[in-house]
Amino acid sequence: MGILTLIKWIFRLFRNPLTRGMSSKAVTGVIDNLLGEKGEKLPGLLSKLTTGGLGDTVQSWIAKGKNKSLSADEVKSVLGSESLTGLASQLGTSEDKAASKVAKSLPQLINELTPDGEVPDQQTLSQRLAEMLKR
C-alpha cells in the first residue's frame, strides 16, 4: 500500500475536517497538493511554515504535548494565493474556507506523522502510517 493511500485512510480514520465528505479522488488531490504523492513535500511544508514565522507552532505539532493552533490567516500568509487557490478548487469551496479547513486539520495530521518528535524519513513515515491504520 502506498503512502498516499495510507494518508487518505488516516484522513478518513480521524474524520479530518479538511477532507470530510470528499470523494477519494478529491482527497488524493488535496493530499498531493499539501504533502506530495509520496509524502515528499512534508519537510518542505514544515520548512515553509517555520520560515513563515510559525516555528514554535510547528514544533508543538512535532513534539509531544499540546498542539498550538493555526489560524486561517496564518495559512493564507504562509501557503500563498496560488497554493490556496488550488486547494480551494479541490475542496470545492472558497479560499477562506479552505484556509480554515487546513488550519484545523494540519496540526493533527503533523502530530500523528511525527510521534517521536522528528520528521521521519520516507520509509519510516510509511511504516508509521501502516501502524496507525492497524490501531
N, CA, C and O atoms as a GROMACS GRO file, in nm:
protein
  540
    1MET      N    1   0.085  -0.117   0.000
    1MET     CA    2   0.000   0.000   0.000
    1MET      C    3   0.089   0.123   0.000
    1MET      O    4   0.181   0.132   0.081
    2GLY      N    5   0.063   0.218  -0.089
    2GLY     CA    6   0.144   0.337  -0.100
    2GLY      C    7   0.114   0.438   0.009
    2GLY      O    8   0.010   0.432   0.074
    3ILE      N    9   0.206   0.531   0.027
    3ILE     CA   10   0.190   0.630   0.133
    3ILE      C   11   0.068   0.717   0.110
    3ILE      O   12  -0.001   0.754   0.205
    4LEU      N   13   0.040   0.751  -0.016
    4LEU     CA   14  -0.075   0.834  -0.044
    4LEU      C   15  -0.204   0.765  -0.003
    4LEU      O   16  -0.293   0.828   0.055
    5THR      N   17  -0.215   0.638  -0.031
    5THR     CA   18  -0.333   0.562   0.010
    5THR      C   19  -0.344   0.558   0.162
    5THR      O   20  -0.453   0.571   0.217
    6LEU      N   21  -0.232   0.540   0.228
    6LEU     CA   22  -0.233   0.538   0.375
    6LEU      C   23  -0.275   0.671   0.434
    6LEU      O   24  -0.352   0.675   0.530
    7ILE      N   25  -0.227   0.779   0.377
    7ILE     CA   26  -0.264   0.911   0.427
    7ILE      C   27  -0.414   0.934   0.407
    7ILE      O   28  -0.480   0.990   0.494
    8LYS      N   29  -0.466   0.892   0.293
    8LYS     CA   30  -0.609   0.905   0.270
    8LYS      C   31  -0.688   0.830   0.377
    8LYS      O   32  -0.789   0.880   0.428
    9TRP      N   33  -0.642   0.711   0.411
    9TRP     CA   34  -0.709   0.633   0.515
    9TRP      C   35  -0.703   0.706   0.649
    9TRP      O   36  -0.801   0.707   0.724
   10ILE      N   37  -0.589   0.766   0.678
   10ILE     CA   38  -0.575   0.838   0.804
   10ILE      C   39  -0.671   0.956   0.810
   10ILE      O   40  -0.737   0.979   0.911
   11PHE      N   41  -0.679   1.031   0.701
   11PHE     CA   42  -0.772   1.142   0.699
   11PHE      C   43  -0.913   1.095   0.730
   11PHE      O   44  -0.986   1.157   0.807
   12ARG      N   45  -0.951   0.985   0.670
   12ARG     CA   46  -1.086   0.933   0.694
   12ARG      C   47  -1.097   0.875   0.834
   12ARG      O   48  -1.199   0.892   0.900
   13LEU      N   49  -0.993   0.806   0.879
   13LEU     CA   50  -0.994   0.746   1.011
   13LEU      C   51  -1.020   0.851   1.119
   13LEU      O   52  -1.098   0.828   1.212
   14PHE      N   53  -0.955   0.963   1.107
   14PHE     CA   54  -0.970   1.068   1.206
   14PHE      C   55  -1.083   1.165   1.172
   14PHE      O   56  -1.102   1.265   1.241
   15ARG      N   57  -1.157   1.136   1.067
   15ARG     CA   58  -1.267   1.223   1.024
   15ARG      C   59  -1.217   1.367   1.014
   15ARG      O   60  -1.277   1.461   1.065
   16ASN      N   61  -1.106   1.380   0.946
   16ASN     CA   62  -1.038   1.507   0.933
   16ASN      C   63  -1.129   1.611   0.868
   16ASN      O   64  -1.188   1.585   0.763
   17PRO      N   65  -1.141   1.729   0.930
   17PRO     CA   66  -1.229   1.832   0.874
   17PRO      C   67  -1.187   1.880   0.736
   17PRO      O   68  -1.268   1.935   0.661
   18LEU      N   69  -1.062   1.861   0.701
   18LEU     CA   70  -1.015   1.903   0.570
   18LEU      C   71  -1.081   1.822   0.459
   18LEU      O   72  -1.114   1.876   0.353
   19THR      N   73  -1.100   1.694   0.483
   19THR     CA   74  -1.146   1.606   0.374
   19THR      C   75  -1.280   1.541   0.400
   19THR      O   76  -1.324   1.458   0.320
   20ARG      N   77  -1.346   1.574   0.507
   20ARG     CA   78  -1.476   1.513   0.541
   20ARG      C   79  -1.572   1.529   0.424
   20ARG      O   80  -1.591   1.639   0.372
   21GLY      N   81  -1.633   1.419   0.384
   21GLY     CA   82  -1.734   1.421   0.281
   21GLY      C   83  -1.681   1.427   0.138
   21GLY      O   84  -1.759   1.442   0.044
   22MET      N   85  -1.549   1.417   0.121
   22MET     CA   86  -1.491   1.428  -0.012
   22MET      C   87  -1.478   1.291  -0.077
   22MET      O   88  -1.470   1.188  -0.010
   23SER      N   89  -1.477   1.292  -0.209
   23SER     CA   90  -1.453   1.168  -0.283
   23SER      C   91  -1.307   1.128  -0.269
   23SER      O   92  -1.223   1.209  -0.232
   24SER      N   93  -1.280   1.003  -0.298
   24SER     CA   94  -1.143   0.952  -0.292
   24SER      C   95  -1.050   1.031  -0.383
   24SER      O   96  -0.936   1.060  -0.347
   25LYS      N   97  -1.098   1.065  -0.501
   25LYS     CA   98  -1.017   1.140  -0.597
   25LYS      C   99  -0.985   1.280  -0.543
   25LYS      O  100  -0.873   1.329  -0.558
   26ALA      N  101  -1.083   1.343  -0.482
   26ALA     CA  102  -1.062   1.477  -0.427
   26ALA      C  103  -0.962   1.473  -0.311
   26ALA      O  104  -0.877   1.560  -0.299
   27VAL      N  105  -0.974   1.371  -0.225
   27VAL     CA  106  -0.881   1.355  -0.114
   27VAL      C  107  -0.739   1.339  -0.168
   27VAL      O  108  -0.645   1.399  -0.116
   28THR      N  109  -0.724   1.258  -0.271
   28THR     CA  110  -0.593   1.237  -0.332
   28THR      C  111  -0.534   1.370  -0.378
   28THR      O  112  -0.416   1.396  -0.356
   29GLY      N  113  -0.614   1.452  -0.441
   29GLY     CA  114  -0.566   1.581  -0.489
   29GLY      C  115  -0.522   1.672  -0.376
   29GLY      O  116  -0.419   1.739  -0.387
   30VAL      N  117  -0.599   1.676  -0.269
   30VAL     CA  118  -0.565   1.761  -0.155
   30VAL      C  119  -0.436   1.714  -0.089
   30VAL      O  120  -0.348   1.794  -0.059
   31ILE      N  121  -0.426   1.583  -0.067
   31ILE     CA  122  -0.305   1.528  -0.005
   31ILE      C  123  -0.184   1.556  -0.092
   31ILE      O  124  -0.079   1.596  -0.042
   32ASP      N  125  -0.198   1.534  -0.222
   32ASP     CA  126  -0.088   1.557  -0.315
   32ASP      C  127  -0.046   1.704  -0.311
   32ASP      O  128   0.073   1.736  -0.314
   33ASN      N  129  -0.143   1.792  -0.304
   33ASN     CA  130  -0.114   1.935  -0.300
   33ASN      C  131  -0.035   1.972  -0.175
   33ASN      O  132   0.061   2.049  -0.183
   34LEU      N  133  -0.074   1.920  -0.060
   34LEU     CA  134  -0.009   1.956   0.066
   34LEU      C  135   0.120   1.878   0.093
   34LEU      O  136   0.221   1.935   0.132
   35LEU      N  137   0.115   1.746   0.071
   35LEU     CA  138   0.226   1.660   0.114
   35LEU      C  139   0.303   1.592   0.002
   35LEU      O  140   0.410   1.536   0.026
   36GLY      N  141   0.252   1.596  -0.120
   36GLY     CA  142   0.315   1.525  -0.230
   36GLY      C  143   0.262   1.384  -0.238
   36GLY      O  144   0.212   1.329  -0.140
   37GLU      N  145   0.274   1.325  -0.354
   37GLU     CA  146   0.218   1.192  -0.377
   37GLU      C  147   0.272   1.088  -0.281
   37GLU      O  148   0.198   0.997  -0.241
   38LYS      N  149   0.398   1.099  -0.243
   38LYS     CA  150   0.458   1.001  -0.152
   38LYS      C  151   0.502   1.066  -0.021
   38LYS      O  152   0.587   1.012   0.051
   39GLY      N  153   0.445   1.180   0.010
   39GLY     CA  154   0.481   1.248   0.133
   39GLY      C  155   0.609   1.329   0.123
   39GLY      O  156   0.657   1.382   0.224
   40GLU      N  157   0.663   1.340   0.003
   40GLU     CA  158   0.792   1.407  -0.013
   40GLU      C  159   0.787   1.557   0.014
   40GLU      O  160   0.891   1.619   0.035
   41LYS      N  161   0.669   1.617   0.014
   41LYS     CA  162   0.658   1.760   0.039
   41LYS      C  163   0.647   1.793   0.188
   41LYS      O  164   0.650   1.911   0.224
   42LEU      N  165   0.634   1.694   0.273
   42LEU     CA  166   0.617   1.720   0.416
   42LEU      C  167   0.730   1.806   0.474
   42LEU      O  168   0.701   1.906   0.539
   43PRO      N  169   0.857   1.771   0.454
   43PRO     CA  170   0.963   1.857   0.509
   43PRO      C  171   0.958   1.999   0.454
   43PRO      O  172   0.982   2.095   0.527
   44GLY      N  173   0.927   2.013   0.326
   44GLY     CA  174   0.918   2.146   0.266
   44GLY      C  175   0.803   2.227   0.323
   44GLY      O  176   0.817   2.347   0.345
   45LEU      N  177   0.690   2.162   0.346
   45LEU     CA  178   0.576   2.228   0.405
   45LEU      C  179   0.609   2.278   0.546
   45LEU      O  180   0.578   2.391   0.584
   46LEU      N  181   0.674   2.191   0.623
   46LEU     CA  182   0.712   2.230   0.759
   46LEU      C  183   0.813   2.345   0.758
   46LEU      O  184   0.807   2.435   0.841
   47SER      N  185   0.906   2.341   0.663
   47SER     CA  186   1.004   2.447   0.650
   47SER      C  187   0.937   2.579   0.611
   47SER      O  188   0.971   2.685   0.664
   48LYS      N  189   0.843   2.571   0.520
   48LYS     CA  190   0.770   2.691   0.477
   48LYS      C  191   0.693   2.753   0.593
   48LYS      O  192   0.691   2.875   0.610
   49LEU      N  193   0.630   2.669   0.672
   49LEU     CA  194   0.558   2.717   0.789
   49LEU      C  195   0.654   2.780   0.890
   49LEU      O  196   0.626   2.884   0.948
   50THR      N  197   0.769   2.714   0.910
   50THR     CA  198   0.869   2.764   1.005
   50THR      C  199   0.925   2.898   0.961
   50THR      O  200   0.932   2.992   1.040
   51THR      N  201   0.966   2.907   0.835
   51THR     CA  202   1.021   3.034   0.786
   51THR      C  203   0.914   3.142   0.775
   51THR      O  204   0.946   3.260   0.767
   52GLY      N  205   0.788   3.102   0.774
   52GLY     CA  206   0.677   3.196   0.773
   52GLY      C  207   0.643   3.249   0.912
   52GLY      O  208   0.540   3.316   0.929
   53GLY      N  209   0.727   3.220   1.010
   53GLY     CA  210   0.707   3.272   1.144
   53GLY      C  211   0.631   3.180   1.238
   53GLY      O  212   0.590   3.221   1.346
   54LEU      N  213   0.612   3.056   1.196
   54LEU     CA  214   0.534   2.962   1.277
   54LEU      C  215   0.618   2.849   1.334
   54LEU      O  216   0.568   2.739   1.359
   55GLY      N  217   0.746   2.875   1.355
   55GLY     CA  218   0.838   2.773   1.405
   55GLY      C  219   0.794   2.711   1.536
   55GLY      O  220   0.797   2.589   1.551
   56ASP      N  221   0.755   2.793   1.632
   56ASP     CA  222   0.710   2.741   1.762
   56ASP      C  223   0.584   2.658   1.747
   56ASP      O  224   0.567   2.555   1.813
   57THR      N  225   0.496   2.702   1.661
   57THR     CA  226   0.371   2.630   1.637
   57THR      C  227   0.399   2.494   1.575
   57THR      O  228   0.346   2.392   1.619
   58VAL      N  229   0.483   2.492   1.472
   58VAL     CA  230   0.518   2.366   1.405
   58VAL      C  231   0.586   2.272   1.503
   58VAL      O  232   0.557   2.152   1.505
   59GLN      N  233   0.676   2.324   1.584
   59GLN     CA  234   0.744   2.239   1.682
   59GLN      C  235   0.646   2.177   1.782
   59GLN      O  236   0.667   2.066   1.828
   60SER      N  237   0.540   2.251   1.814
   60SER     CA  238   0.441   2.195   1.907
   60SER      C  239   0.369   2.076   1.845
   60SER      O  240   0.328   1.984   1.917
   61TRP      N  241   0.352   2.075   1.715
   61TRP     CA  242   0.287   1.962   1.647
   61TRP      C  243   0.380   1.841   1.643
   61TRP      O  244   0.336   1.727   1.656
   62ILE      N  245   0.508   1.868   1.624
   62ILE     CA  246   0.606   1.760   1.612
   62ILE      C  247   0.639   1.704   1.750
   62ILE      O  248   0.648   1.582   1.768
   63ALA      N  249   0.657   1.792   1.847
   63ALA     CA  250   0.692   1.749   1.983
   63ALA      C  251   0.572   1.686   2.053
   63ALA      O  252   0.458   1.702   2.011
   64LYS      N  253   0.603   1.615   2.160
   64LYS     CA  254   0.496   1.559   2.241
   64LYS      C  255   0.435   1.672   2.323
   64LYS      O  256   0.504   1.767   2.360
   65GLY      N  257   0.309   1.660   2.352
   65GLY     CA  258   0.240   1.763   2.429
   65GLY      C  259   0.132   1.828   2.346
   65GLY      O  260   0.096   1.780   2.239
   66LYS      N  261   0.080   1.937   2.399
   66LYS     CA  262  -0.031   2.007   2.337
   66LYS      C  263   0.011   2.077   2.207
   66LYS      O  264   0.117   2.139   2.200
   67ASN      N  265  -0.074   2.064   2.105
   67ASN     CA  266  -0.050   2.131   1.977
   67ASN      C  267  -0.101   2.274   1.982
   67ASN      O  268  -0.213   2.300   2.025
   68LYS      N  269  -0.018   2.366   1.937
   68LYS     CA  270  -0.063   2.503   1.922
   68LYS      C  271  -0.155   2.510   1.801
   68LYS      O  272  -0.139   2.435   1.705
   69SER      N  273  -0.249   2.601   1.807
   69SER     CA  274  -0.343   2.614   1.696
   69SER      C  275  -0.283   2.696   1.583
   69SER      O  276  -0.183   2.766   1.599
   70LEU      N  277  -0.348   2.686   1.469
   70LEU     CA  278  -0.308   2.756   1.348
   70LEU      C  279  -0.432   2.831   1.300
   70LEU      O  280  -0.542   2.776   1.301
   71SER      N  281  -0.416   2.955   1.260
   71SER     CA  282  -0.531   3.032   1.213
   71SER      C  283  -0.540   3.028   1.061
   71SER      O  284  -0.441   3.000   0.992
   72ALA      N  285  -0.657   3.056   1.011
   72ALA     CA  286  -0.678   3.062   0.866
   72ALA      C  287  -0.591   3.172   0.805
   72ALA      O  288  -0.538   3.154   0.696
   73ASP      N  289  -0.576   3.283   0.875
   73ASP     CA  290  -0.492   3.392   0.823
   73ASP      C  291  -0.346   3.349   0.813
   73ASP      O  292  -0.276   3.387   0.719
   74GLU      N  293  -0.299   3.270   0.910
   74GLU     CA  294  -0.161   3.219   0.903
   74GLU      C  295  -0.145   3.125   0.785
   74GLU      O  296  -0.043   3.128   0.716
   75VAL      N  297  -0.244   3.041   0.762
   75VAL     CA  298  -0.240   2.950   0.647
   75VAL      C  299  -0.232   3.031   0.517
   75VAL      O  300  -0.150   3.001   0.430
   76LYS      N  301  -0.315   3.132   0.505
   76LYS     CA  302  -0.315   3.216   0.386
   76LYS      C  303  -0.179   3.281   0.365
   76LYS      O  304  -0.126   3.283   0.254
   77SER      N  305  -0.124   3.334   0.473
   77SER     CA  306   0.004   3.403   0.465
   77SER      C  307   0.117   3.311   0.422
   77SER      O  308   0.199   3.348   0.339
   78VAL      N  309   0.121   3.192   0.478
   78VAL     CA  310   0.232   3.100   0.453
   78VAL      C  311   0.216   3.023   0.322
   78VAL      O  312   0.312   3.012   0.246
   79LEU      N  313   0.098   2.970   0.296
   79LEU     CA  314   0.080   2.891   0.175
   79LEU      C  315   0.079   2.976   0.049
   79LEU      O  316   0.124   2.932  -0.057
   80GLY      N  317   0.029   3.097   0.059
   80GLY     CA  318   0.023   3.184  -0.057
   80GLY      C  319  -0.101   3.161  -0.140
   80GLY      O  320  -0.167   3.058  -0.130
   81SER      N  321  -0.129   3.256  -0.222
   81SER     CA  322  -0.252   3.257  -0.301
   81SER      C  323  -0.261   3.141  -0.399
   81SER      O  324  -0.367   3.079  -0.412
   82GLU      N  325  -0.152   3.111  -0.467
   82GLU     CA  326  -0.156   3.004  -0.568
   82GLU      C  327  -0.190   2.869  -0.506
   82GLU      O  328  -0.278   2.798  -0.556
   83SER      N  329  -0.121   2.832  -0.400
   83SER     CA  330  -0.149   2.704  -0.334
   83SER      C  331  -0.290   2.701  -0.277
   83SER      O  332  -0.360   2.600  -0.289
   84LEU      N  333  -0.330   2.810  -0.216
   84LEU     CA  334  -0.462   2.814  -0.154
   84LEU      C  335  -0.573   2.810  -0.260
   84LEU      O  336  -0.678   2.748  -0.237
   85THR      N  337  -0.551   2.873  -0.373
   85THR     CA  338  -0.649   2.868  -0.481
   85THR      C  339  -0.666   2.724  -0.529
   85THR      O  340  -0.778   2.679  -0.552
   86GLY      N  341  -0.555   2.653  -0.544
   86GLY     CA  342  -0.561   2.512  -0.585
   86GLY      C  343  -0.633   2.426  -0.484
   86GLY      O  344  -0.716   2.342  -0.521
   87LEU      N  345  -0.603   2.446  -0.356
   87LEU     CA  346  -0.671   2.370  -0.252
   87LEU      C  347  -0.820   2.401  -0.248
   87LEU      O  348  -0.902   2.310  -0.237
   88ALA      N  349  -0.855   2.528  -0.258
   88ALA     CA  350  -0.996   2.566  -0.256
   88ALA      C  351  -1.070   2.502  -0.372
   88ALA      O  352  -1.183   2.455  -0.356
   89SER      N  353  -1.008   2.500  -0.487
   89SER     CA  354  -1.070   2.436  -0.603
   89SER      C  355  -1.091   2.287  -0.579
   89SER      O  356  -1.198   2.234  -0.610
   90GLN      N  357  -0.990   2.221  -0.524
   90GLN     CA  358  -1.000   2.077  -0.497
   90GLN      C  359  -1.105   2.048  -0.390
   90GLN      O  360  -1.172   1.945  -0.395
   91LEU      N  361  -1.119   2.138  -0.294
   91LEU     CA  362  -1.216   2.120  -0.187
   91LEU      C  363  -1.356   2.166  -0.227
   91LEU      O  364  -1.454   2.136  -0.159
   92GLY      N  365  -1.363   2.238  -0.338
   92GLY     CA  366  -1.493   2.287  -0.383
   92GLY      C  367  -1.548   2.395  -0.293
   92GLY      O  368  -1.668   2.399  -0.266
   93THR      N  369  -1.460   2.482  -0.246
   93THR     CA  370  -1.502   2.585  -0.151
   93THR      C  371  -1.423   2.713  -0.177
   93THR      O  372  -1.342   2.719  -0.269
   94SER      N  373  -1.447   2.813  -0.097
   94SER     CA  374  -1.375   2.940  -0.109
   94SER      C  375  -1.235   2.926  -0.050
   94SER      O  376  -1.205   2.833   0.025
   95GLU      N  377  -1.150   3.022  -0.084
   95GLU     CA  378  -1.015   3.022  -0.027
   95GLU      C  379  -1.020   3.039   0.124
   95GLU      O  380  -0.940   2.978   0.196
   96ASP      N  381  -1.110   3.122   0.173
   96ASP     CA  382  -1.123   3.142   0.318
   96ASP      C  383  -1.160   3.013   0.389
   96ASP      O  384  -1.102   2.980   0.492
   97LYS      N  385  -1.256   2.940   0.335
   97LYS     CA  386  -1.297   2.814   0.397
   97LYS      C  387  -1.188   2.708   0.384
   97LYS      O  388  -1.168   2.627   0.475
   98ALA      N  389  -1.118   2.707   0.271
   98ALA     CA  390  -1.007   2.612   0.254
   98ALA      C  391  -0.898   2.641   0.357
   98ALA      O  392  -0.845   2.548   0.418
   99ALA      N  393  -0.865   2.767   0.377
   99ALA     CA  394  -0.763   2.805   0.476
   99ALA      C  395  -0.807   2.763   0.615
   99ALA      O  396  -0.726   2.716   0.695
  100SER      N  397  -0.934   2.779   0.645
  100SER     CA  398  -0.987   2.738   0.775
  100SER      C  399  -0.977   2.587   0.794
  100SER      O  400  -0.940   2.540   0.901
  101LYS      N  401  -1.010   2.512   0.691
  101LYS     CA  402  -1.002   2.366   0.698
  101LYS      C  403  -0.858   2.320   0.717
  101LYS      O  404  -0.832   2.230   0.797
  102VAL      N  405  -0.766   2.380   0.645
  102VAL     CA  406  -0.624   2.345   0.660
  102VAL      C  407  -0.578   2.379   0.801
  102VAL      O  408  -0.507   2.300   0.864
  103ALA      N  409  -0.618   2.495   0.851
  103ALA     CA  410  -0.578   2.538   0.986
  103ALA      C  411  -0.626   2.440   1.092
  103ALA      O  412  -0.555   2.415   1.190
  104LYS      N  413  -0.744   2.386   1.076
  104LYS     CA  414  -0.798   2.291   1.173
  104LYS      C  415  -0.736   2.152   1.160
  104LYS      O  416  -0.727   2.079   1.258
  105SER      N  417  -0.694   2.116   1.040
  105SER     CA  418  -0.650   1.980   1.012
  105SER      C  419  -0.500   1.957   1.025
  105SER      O  420  -0.457   1.852   1.072
  106LEU      N  421  -0.423   2.054   0.984
  106LEU     CA  422  -0.278   2.034   0.975
  106LEU      C  423  -0.212   2.000   1.108
  106LEU      O  424  -0.127   1.910   1.111
  107PRO      N  425  -0.245   2.066   1.219
  107PRO     CA  426  -0.179   2.030   1.345
  107PRO      C  427  -0.198   1.882   1.381
  107PRO      O  428  -0.104   1.816   1.424
  108GLN      N  429  -0.319   1.832   1.365
  108GLN     CA  430  -0.348   1.691   1.396
  108GLN      C  431  -0.271   1.597   1.304
  108GLN      O  432  -0.213   1.498   1.349
  109LEU      N  433  -0.270   1.628   1.176
  109LEU     CA  434  -0.201   1.543   1.080
  109LEU      C  435  -0.052   1.537   1.110
  109LEU      O  436   0.006   1.428   1.116
  110ILE      N  437   0.011   1.652   1.128
  110ILE     CA  438   0.154   1.656   1.154
  110ILE      C  439   0.186   1.587   1.286
  110ILE      O  440   0.285   1.515   1.296
  111ASN      N  441   0.104   1.608   1.386
  111ASN     CA  442   0.123   1.542   1.515
  111ASN      C  443   0.124   1.390   1.500
  111ASN      O  444   0.208   1.322   1.558
  112GLU      N  445   0.031   1.338   1.423
  112GLU     CA  446   0.022   1.193   1.403
  112GLU      C  447   0.138   1.138   1.320
  112GLU      O  448   0.178   1.023   1.338
  113LEU      N  449   0.192   1.218   1.232
  113LEU     CA  450   0.301   1.172   1.146
  113LEU      C  451   0.438   1.184   1.212
  113LEU      O  452   0.536   1.129   1.162
  114THR      N  453   0.445   1.255   1.325
  114THR     CA  454   0.574   1.279   1.391
  114THR      C  455   0.570   1.246   1.540
  114THR      O  456   0.602   1.332   1.622
  115PRO      N  457   0.532   1.124   1.577
  115PRO     CA  458   0.516   1.092   1.719
  115PRO      C  459   0.646   1.089   1.799
  115PRO      O  460   0.643   1.097   1.922
  116ASP      N  461   0.759   1.078   1.733
  116ASP     CA  462   0.887   1.070   1.803
  116ASP      C  463   0.957   1.205   1.815
  116ASP      O  464   1.072   1.212   1.858
  117GLY      N  465   0.887   1.311   1.777
  117GLY     CA  466   0.946   1.443   1.791
  117GLY      C  467   1.037   1.484   1.677
  117GLY      O  468   1.114   1.579   1.690
  118GLU      N  469   1.028   1.413   1.565
  118GLU     CA  470   1.107   1.450   1.447
  118GLU      C  471   1.034   1.404   1.322
  118GLU      O  472   0.951   1.313   1.325
  119VAL      N  473   1.068   1.469   1.212
  119VAL     CA  474   1.008   1.431   1.084
  119VAL      C  475   1.078   1.305   1.036
  119VAL      O  476   1.200   1.303   1.020
  120PRO      N  477   1.001   1.199   1.014
  120PRO     CA  478   1.062   1.072   0.975
  120PRO      C  479   1.108   1.072   0.829
  120PRO      O  480   1.060   1.150   0.747
  121ASP      N  481   1.201   0.980   0.799
  121ASP     CA  482   1.237   0.961   0.660
  121ASP      C  483   1.120   0.891   0.590
  121ASP      O  484   1.026   0.846   0.655
  122GLN      N  485   1.128   0.883   0.460
  122GLN     CA  486   1.017   0.830   0.381
  122GLN      C  487   0.978   0.688   0.423
  122GLN      O  488   0.859   0.658   0.435
  123GLN      N  489   1.074   0.602   0.443
  123GLN     CA  490   1.045   0.464   0.480
  123GLN      C  491   0.978   0.457   0.618
  123GLN      O  492   0.880   0.385   0.636
  124THR      N  493   1.031   0.531   0.713
  124THR     CA  494   0.974   0.532   0.848
  124THR      C  495   0.833   0.591   0.846
  124THR      O  496   0.744   0.541   0.914
  125LEU      N  497   0.816   0.695   0.769
  125LEU     CA  498   0.683   0.755   0.757
  125LEU      C  499   0.582   0.653   0.707
  125LEU      O  500   0.472   0.642   0.761
  126SER      N  501   0.619   0.580   0.605
  126SER     CA  502   0.531   0.478   0.550
  126SER      C  503   0.498   0.371   0.655
  126SER      O  504   0.383   0.328   0.665
  127GLN      N  505   0.598   0.328   0.731
  127GLN     CA  506   0.576   0.228   0.836
  127GLN      C  507   0.484   0.280   0.945
  127GLN      O  508   0.395   0.209   0.992
  128ARG      N  509   0.504   0.405   0.984
  128ARG     CA  510   0.420   0.464   1.088
  128ARG      C  511   0.274   0.473   1.043
  128ARG      O  512   0.182   0.446   1.120
  129LEU      N  513   0.258   0.511   0.920
  129LEU     CA  514   0.122   0.520   0.868
  129LEU      C  515   0.053   0.384   0.869
  129LEU      O  516  -0.064   0.373   0.905
  130ALA      N  517   0.126   0.282   0.830
  130ALA     CA  518   0.069   0.146   0.831
  130ALA      C  519   0.033   0.105   0.973
  130ALA      O  520  -0.072   0.044   0.995
  131GLU      N  521   0.119   0.136   1.069
  131GLU     CA  522   0.092   0.101   1.210
  131GLU      C  523  -0.030   0.177   1.263
  131GLU      O  524  -0.109   0.121   1.339
  132MET      N  525  -0.045   0.302   1.225
  132MET     CA  526  -0.159   0.380   1.269
  132MET      C  527  -0.289   0.318   1.221
  132MET      O  528  -0.390   0.319   1.292
  133LEU      N  529  -0.287   0.265   1.103
  133LEU     CA  530  -0.408   0.205   1.047
  133LEU      C  531  -0.448   0.076   1.117
  133LEU      O  532  -0.564   0.037   1.113
  134LYS      N  533  -0.351   0.010   1.180
  134LYS     CA  534  -0.380  -0.116   1.249
  134LYS      C  535  -0.450  -0.093   1.383
  134LYS      O  536  -0.515  -0.184   1.435
  135ARG      N  537  -0.437   0.028   1.439
  135ARG     CA  538  -0.497   0.056   1.570
  135ARG      C  539  -0.646   0.052   1.566
  135ARG      O  540  -0.711   0.074   1.669
   0.00000   0.00000   0.00000
